Amino acid sequence: MRLFRPLFGSSSIPFTNKADGRTRRTKYDKVFTRSAFKNSYAIFHKVSADLSTKWSTMPDEQHIPLTQHMLALSFKILMWTLVGDYFKDDKKLLEFRKNFDVCWSITEESLLAESFPEEGSQQFKRFSQAKSALHDTLKDVLQKQRSRPRGNDLMFVDMVTLAGISEDTQVEDLLTFIVWGVHKTAFMLSWALYFLATHPDIQQKLVKEISTALGESEVNENNVDKLRYLRQVLDETLRCSALSPWSARVQDFDTELEGHKIPKNTPVIHALGVVLQGDTWWAEPNKFDPDRFSSENTKSRPLLAFSPFGFAGKRTCPGAQLAYLEATSVLVTLLRQHKVKMVEGLVINPVYGIVTHPGDEIWITVEKRK
């Protein structure tokens, strides 16, 4: 976790334990419930419909960089959902994204190299300048948000300003949630569309469910649970991609596990991907099969056999609900209009980093549905 500290900051919530960490997490969780996102479906649909329209203008054989499109889509959705109108200015959004990408790429490179760039190096200067620009923008966001009247429907940025923490810590928490949210949702969507493109029978079954369950309606809080097979597709995407291959916590107290003593302050790595892709609970673990998550097939499976967002109880990923709801809305919007196909001859291998991502761009073509 020390390699995340330069990006997130020492006072950000991943590095905050005990009473302070629990208090902040409890406050933040209030705006990450399903009911809290009831007004966000319009954002999900608007951004994904814009992308669908863009795809509709392309020739059937046009090669589309799927991951690039999903990153742009997820970035816009997340910023509008968590932060509000500030980033509806495309110029501000693009500038923030540019600095965000610099910080993310250097952080991920550091994780793989197991060391952060040395102070004074060119990479360190690039990182520091980009991070400073991100912090300046988020301070401006927070200042403007504090001056606005608040209604009953609070966004994450509102809850951060009400958390009783310093402005610097508010900035660090806001940036932390943006970093995790953008990449987890973007690559969740990228992998889901990749698996659907490589399994046309599953794609067709899903499109049939969308038509039967929703008719002409858009996804909303009242009908989202009708899309049971789509949820199975997303769960199998999380399992098969091992989207979050690991998480980490620091042990707060001395304990013992299977005869092994774990002293207080020991960093504990949770090997999520090992569990998700082991053959103990998953027959043919490398096979993409959403039926693993049918109600019948999940009855005898232990709860922790499928924990794609972490084992840490109340400290698991708070954005899981948002990721599911956003991915559901986006897939419905895109698949209603387009049949997604892989460009022939591609071999896509996963790279297991902070978030599992494709080693190369996933190139697809789309065909308008009749």
C-alpha positions as CSV (number, residue, x, y, z in Angstrom):
1,M,0.0,0.0,0.0
2,R,3.0,2.4,0.5
3,L,3.2,2.8,-3.3
4,F,-0.3,4.3,-3.3
5,R,0.6,6.8,-0.7
6,P,2.1,9.4,-3.1
7,L,-1.1,9.5,-5.2
8,F,-3.8,9.1,-2.5
9,G,-2.0,11.0,0.4
10,S,-1.2,9.9,3.9
11,S,-4.5,11.1,5.4
12,S,-6.7,9.6,2.7
13,I,-9.2,7.0,3.8
14,P,-7.2,3.8,2.7
15,F,-4.6,4.8,5.2
16,T,-7.0,5.7,8.0
17,N,-8.0,3.0,10.5
18,K,-9.8,2.7,13.8
19,A,-12.4,5.3,14.9
20,D,-11.5,8.0,12.3
21,G,-11.6,5.5,9.4
22,R,-14.8,4.0,10.6
23,T,-16.5,7.4,11.1
24,R,-15.5,8.6,7.6
25,R,-16.5,5.4,5.9
26,T,-19.9,5.4,7.7
27,K,-20.6,8.9,6.4
28,Y,-19.4,8.1,2.8
29,D,-21.5,4.9,2.7
30,K,-24.7,7.0,2.9
31,V,-24.2,8.3,-0.6
32,F,-23.1,4.9,-2.1
33,T,-26.4,3.0,-1.6
34,R,-28.7,2.0,-4.5
35,S,-31.3,4.5,-3.4
36,A,-28.7,7.3,-3.4
37,F,-28.1,6.7,-7.1
38,K,-31.8,6.9,-8.1
39,N,-31.2,10.2,-9.9
40,S,-28.0,9.0,-11.6
41,Y,-29.6,6.7,-14.1
42,A,-30.2,9.7,-16.3
43,I,-26.5,10.4,-16.3
44,F,-25.7,6.7,-17.1
45,H,-28.1,6.8,-20.0
46,K,-27.1,10.2,-21.4
47,V,-23.4,9.4,-21.6
48,S,-23.8,5.9,-23.0
49,A,-26.5,7.1,-25.5
50,D,-24.0,9.6,-26.8
51,L,-21.4,6.8,-27.3
52,S,-24.1,4.7,-29.0
53,T,-24.9,7.5,-31.4
54,K,-21.2,7.8,-32.2
55,W,-21.0,4.1,-32.9
56,S,-24.0,4.4,-35.2
57,T,-22.2,6.8,-37.4
58,M,-19.3,4.4,-38.0
59,P,-19.2,1.9,-40.9
60,D,-19.9,-1.7,-39.8
61,E,-16.3,-2.7,-40.3
62,Q,-14.8,0.3,-38.5
63,H,-12.3,-0.9,-35.9
64,I,-13.2,0.6,-32.5
65,P,-10.7,0.9,-29.5
66,L,-13.0,-0.6,-26.9
67,T,-10.9,0.1,-23.8
68,Q,-10.3,3.7,-24.9
69,H,-14.0,4.3,-25.3
70,M,-14.9,2.7,-22.0
71,L,-12.3,4.8,-20.1
72,A,-13.7,8.0,-21.6
73,L,-17.3,7.0,-20.9
74,S,-16.6,5.9,-17.3
75,F,-14.5,9.0,-16.5
76,K,-17.3,11.3,-17.6
77,I,-20.0,9.3,-15.8
78,L,-18.1,9.1,-12.6
79,M,-17.2,12.8,-12.5
80,W,-20.8,13.8,-13.2
81,T,-22.1,11.4,-10.6
82,L,-19.7,12.0,-7.7
83,V,-18.8,15.7,-8.3
84,G,-21.8,17.2,-10.3
85,D,-22.0,20.0,-12.8
86,Y,-18.4,21.3,-12.4
87,F,-17.1,18.8,-14.9
88,K,-19.9,19.2,-17.5
89,D,-17.5,21.8,-18.9
90,D,-15.6,19.5,-21.4
91,K,-12.5,21.7,-21.2
92,K,-12.2,21.2,-17.5
93,L,-12.9,17.5,-17.8
94,L,-10.3,16.9,-20.5
95,E,-7.6,18.9,-18.5
96,F,-8.4,16.9,-15.3
97,R,-8.3,13.6,-17.3
98,K,-4.8,14.5,-18.8
99,N,-3.3,15.0,-15.3
100,F,-5.1,12.1,-13.9
101,D,-3.7,9.7,-16.6
102,V,-0.1,10.9,-15.8
103,C,-0.5,10.2,-12.1
104,W,-2.2,6.8,-12.7
105,S,0.3,5.5,-15.2
106,I,3.3,6.4,-13.0
107,T,1.7,4.9,-9.9
108,E,1.0,1.6,-11.8
109,E,4.5,1.5,-13.2
110,S,5.8,2.0,-9.6
111,L,3.7,-0.9,-8.4
112,L,5.1,-3.2,-11.0
113,A,8.6,-2.0,-10.3
114,E,8.1,-2.1,-6.6
115,S,9.6,1.4,-6.2
116,F,8.4,5.0,-6.7
117,P,10.5,7.4,-8.9
118,E,13.3,9.1,-6.9
119,E,12.7,12.6,-5.8
120,G,14.2,15.0,-8.4
121,S,13.9,12.5,-11.3
122,Q,11.9,13.5,-14.4
123,Q,9.2,11.0,-13.6
124,F,8.9,12.4,-10.1
125,K,8.6,15.9,-11.4
126,R,5.9,14.9,-13.9
127,F,3.9,13.1,-11.2
128,S,4.2,16.0,-8.8
129,Q,3.1,18.6,-11.3
130,A,0.2,16.6,-12.5
131,K,-0.9,15.8,-8.9
132,S,-0.6,19.4,-7.9
133,A,-2.9,20.4,-10.8
134,L,-5.4,17.7,-9.7
135,H,-5.4,19.0,-6.2
136,D,-5.9,22.6,-7.3
137,T,-8.9,21.6,-9.4
138,L,-10.5,19.6,-6.6
139,K,-10.0,22.5,-4.2
140,D,-11.9,24.7,-6.6
141,V,-14.6,22.0,-6.9
142,L,-14.9,21.9,-3.1
143,Q,-15.0,25.6,-2.7
144,K,-17.8,26.0,-5.2
145,Q,-19.7,23.1,-3.7
146,R,-19.6,24.6,-0.2
147,S,-21.2,27.8,-1.5
148,R,-24.2,26.1,-3.1
149,P,-27.4,25.3,-1.3
150,R,-27.8,21.6,-0.6
151,G,-31.0,19.7,-1.3
152,N,-31.9,16.3,0.1
153,D,-30.1,14.3,-2.5
154,L,-26.4,14.6,-1.6
155,M,-23.6,13.6,-3.8
156,F,-20.2,12.2,-2.7
157,V,-18.6,15.7,-3.0
158,D,-21.2,17.0,-0.6
159,M,-20.6,14.3,2.0
160,V,-16.8,14.9,1.8
161,T,-17.4,18.6,2.7
162,L,-19.5,17.5,5.7
163,A,-17.0,14.9,7.0
164,G,-15.4,17.2,9.5
165,I,-11.9,16.8,8.0
166,S,-9.4,19.3,6.7
167,E,-9.6,20.6,3.1
168,D,-6.4,18.7,2.2
169,T,-7.9,15.5,3.5
170,Q,-11.1,16.2,1.6
171,V,-9.1,16.5,-1.6
172,E,-7.3,13.3,-0.9
173,D,-10.5,11.3,-0.2
174,L,-12.2,12.7,-3.3
175,L,-9.2,11.8,-5.5
176,T,-9.0,8.3,-4.0
177,F,-12.6,7.5,-4.9
178,I,-12.2,8.9,-8.4
179,V,-9.0,6.8,-9.0
180,W,-10.6,3.6,-7.9
181,G,-14.0,4.3,-9.5
182,V,-12.9,5.2,-13.0
183,H,-10.6,2.2,-13.7
184,K,-12.7,-0.5,-12.0
185,T,-15.8,0.5,-13.9
186,A,-14.0,1.1,-17.2
187,F,-12.3,-2.2,-17.2
188,M,-15.3,-4.0,-15.9
189,L,-17.2,-2.8,-19.0
190,S,-14.3,-3.5,-21.3
191,W,-14.0,-7.1,-20.1
192,A,-17.8,-7.6,-20.2
193,L,-18.0,-6.4,-23.8
194,Y,-14.9,-8.5,-24.7
195,F,-16.5,-11.7,-23.3
196,L,-19.8,-10.9,-25.0
197,A,-18.1,-10.3,-28.3
198,T,-16.2,-13.6,-28.0
199,H,-19.4,-15.5,-26.9
200,P,-22.2,-14.4,-29.4
201,D,-24.6,-16.9,-28.0
202,I,-24.4,-15.3,-24.5
203,Q,-24.7,-11.9,-26.1
204,Q,-27.9,-12.9,-27.9
205,K,-29.3,-14.4,-24.7
206,L,-28.6,-11.1,-22.9
207,V,-30.2,-9.0,-25.6
208,K,-33.3,-11.2,-25.5
209,E,-33.6,-10.6,-21.7
210,I,-33.2,-6.9,-22.1
211,S,-36.1,-6.8,-24.6
212,T,-38.3,-9.1,-22.5
213,A,-37.6,-7.4,-19.2
214,L,-37.6,-3.8,-20.2
215,G,-39.5,-3.4,-23.5
216,E,-38.7,0.1,-24.6
217,S,-38.0,1.4,-21.1
218,E,-34.7,2.7,-19.9
219,V,-33.0,1.1,-16.9
220,N,-34.2,2.7,-13.6
221,E,-34.4,1.9,-9.9
222,N,-37.7,0.1,-10.4
223,N,-36.7,-2.3,-13.2
224,V,-33.0,-2.9,-12.8
225,D,-33.6,-6.1,-10.7
226,K,-35.5,-7.6,-13.6
227,L,-32.2,-8.0,-15.5
228,R,-31.1,-11.1,-13.6
229,Y,-29.0,-12.6,-16.5
230,L,-27.2,-9.3,-17.0
231,R,-26.2,-9.4,-13.3
232,Q,-24.9,-13.0,-13.9
233,V,-22.9,-11.7,-16.9
234,L,-21.3,-9.0,-14.7
235,D,-20.6,-11.3,-11.9
236,E,-18.9,-13.8,-14.2
237,T,-17.0,-10.9,-15.8
238,L,-15.6,-9.9,-12.4
239,R,-14.7,-13.5,-11.7
240,C,-13.2,-14.4,-15.0
241,S,-11.2,-11.2,-15.4
242,A,-10.2,-11.1,-11.7
243,L,-10.8,-7.4,-12.0
244,S,-9.3,-6.6,-8.6
245,P,-6.7,-9.3,-8.2
246,W,-5.7,-8.3,-4.7
247,S,-6.4,-5.9,-1.8
248,A,-4.5,-5.1,1.4
249,R,-5.2,-4.2,4.9
250,V,-3.0,-3.6,8.0
251,Q,-3.8,-5.9,11.0
252,D,-5.0,-3.8,13.9
253,F,-4.4,-6.4,16.6
254,D,-2.5,-9.6,17.3
255,T,-4.3,-12.6,16.0
256,E,-3.8,-16.2,14.8
257,L,-5.0,-17.9,11.6
258,E,-4.6,-21.6,11.0
259,G,-1.8,-21.8,13.5
260,H,0.0,-18.8,12.1
261,K,0.5,-15.8,14.4
262,I,-0.2,-12.5,12.8
263,P,1.2,-9.6,14.9
264,K,-0.4,-6.2,15.1
265,N,0.5,-3.8,12.3
266,T,1.3,-6.6,9.8
267,P,0.3,-5.8,6.2
268,V,-2.1,-8.5,5.0
269,I,-2.6,-9.2,1.3
270,H,-6.0,-10.6,0.3
271,A,-5.5,-12.8,-2.8
272,L,-8.9,-12.1,-4.4
273,G,-7.9,-13.4,-7.8
274,V,-6.6,-16.7,-6.5
275,V,-10.0,-17.4,-5.0
276,L,-12.0,-16.2,-8.0
277,Q,-10.1,-18.4,-10.4
278,G,-9.2,-21.5,-8.4
279,D,-10.8,-24.8,-9.2
280,T,-12.1,-25.5,-5.6
281,W,-15.4,-23.8,-6.3
282,W,-15.2,-23.1,-10.0
283,A,-15.2,-26.0,-12.5
284,E,-13.3,-25.0,-15.6
285,P,-12.3,-21.7,-14.0
286,N,-11.0,-20.2,-17.3
287,K,-14.4,-20.7,-19.1
288,F,-16.8,-17.7,-19.3
289,D,-20.1,-19.1,-18.1
290,P,-22.7,-16.7,-16.5
291,D,-24.8,-19.7,-15.5
292,R,-22.4,-20.2,-12.6
293,F,-24.4,-17.4,-11.0
294,S,-27.9,-18.7,-11.5
295,S,-29.9,-19.0,-8.3
296,E,-29.6,-22.8,-8.4
297,N,-25.8,-22.8,-8.8
298,T,-25.1,-20.3,-6.1
299,K,-27.0,-22.2,-3.3
300,S,-24.1,-24.3,-2.1
301,R,-21.2,-21.9,-2.7
302,P,-19.6,-20.2,0.3
303,L,-20.1,-16.5,0.5
304,L,-16.4,-15.7,0.3
305,A,-15.9,-17.8,-2.8
306,F,-17.1,-14.8,-4.7
307,S,-15.8,-11.6,-3.2
308,P,-14.6,-9.5,-6.1
309,F,-14.6,-6.3,-4.2
310,G,-12.6,-7.6,-1.2
311,F,-12.8,-9.8,2.0
312,A,-12.7,-6.9,4.5
313,G,-16.3,-6.8,5.6
314,K,-17.4,-3.2,6.0
315,R,-14.1,-2.0,4.4
316,T,-14.8,-3.6,1.0
317,C,-15.1,-1.3,-2.0
318,P,-17.8,1.2,-1.3
319,G,-18.4,1.8,-5.0
320,A,-19.6,-1.7,-5.8
321,Q,-23.2,-0.7,-6.2
322,L,-22.3,2.2,-8.4
323,A,-20.2,0.0,-10.6
324,Y,-23.0,-2.6,-11.1
325,L,-25.7,0.1,-11.8
326,E,-23.5,2.0,-14.2
327,A,-22.4,-1.1,-16.1
328,T,-26.0,-2.4,-16.3
329,S,-27.3,0.8,-17.8
330,V,-24.4,1.2,-20.2
331,L,-24.6,-2.4,-21.5
332,V,-28.4,-2.1,-22.0
333,T,-28.0,1.1,-24.0
334,L,-25.2,-0.2,-26.2
335,L,-26.4,-3.7,-26.8
336,R,-29.9,-2.6,-27.7
337,Q,-28.5,-0.8,-30.7
338,H,-25.4,-2.7,-31.6
339,K,-24.1,-6.2,-32.1
340,V,-20.5,-6.3,-30.8
341,K,-17.9,-8.4,-32.6
342,M,-14.2,-8.9,-32.1
343,V,-11.7,-7.9,-34.8
344,E,-10.4,-11.3,-36.1
345,G,-7.0,-12.5,-35.2
346,L,-6.6,-10.7,-31.8
347,V,-5.3,-12.4,-28.8
348,I,-6.0,-10.5,-25.6
349,N,-4.0,-11.3,-22.5
350,P,-4.7,-9.8,-19.1
351,V,-2.2,-7.7,-17.1
352,Y,-2.7,-8.0,-13.4
353,G,-1.9,-4.7,-11.8
354,I,-3.9,-2.4,-9.5
355,V,-6.8,-3.3,-11.7
356,T,-6.7,-6.1,-14.3
357,H,-6.6,-4.6,-17.8
358,P,-6.0,-5.9,-21.3
359,G,-2.3,-6.1,-22.3
360,D,-3.3,-4.6,-25.7
361,E,-6.2,-2.6,-26.9
362,I,-9.4,-4.6,-27.5
363,W,-10.5,-3.8,-31.1
364,I,-14.1,-4.4,-31.9
365,T,-16.6,-3.8,-34.7
366,V,-20.2,-3.0,-34.2
367,E,-23.2,-3.9,-36.4
368,K,-26.5,-2.0,-35.9
369,R,-29.3,-4.3,-34.8
370,K,-32.3,-4.5,-37.0
